[in-house]
Amino acid sequence: MAVSEVEIEKIADSLNMDVKDFIQNYCISGTASRKLKEQENGACIFLKDKRCTIYELRPLQCRTFPFWPENVKSGYRWKQLSVICPGIDKGRVYSFQEIELLVKMQKEYDRKRRKVI
């Protein structure tokens, strides 16, 4: 999961950690842009018992999921994702405008990350 420097600072602060220590313990090294480490099963390192332990500070990429551009491209893609994500089509219903905004936020985030890489 991608994570920005600002997000790293906020999460590290909430964990009472130095940013350098946070990066060493929770981020994948050797990438141009930062990513959070994953558990052996591919889940985010902050996911415990199917719950995000940093939910209020979760990175934008997490906040906008599942409304990523590639996921909302077609009904077929959405259906494929629903097979692997048990939360799809559960919970509150998002308006078209809300989904549009989340997709736009994710596109902008991706665009900025590509400039860094």
Secondary structure by P-SEA (a helix, b strand, c coil): ccccaaaaaaaaaaacccaaaaaaccccccccbbbbbbccccccccccccccccccccccccccccccccccccaaaaaaaaaacccccccccccaaaaaaaaaaaaaaaaaaaaac
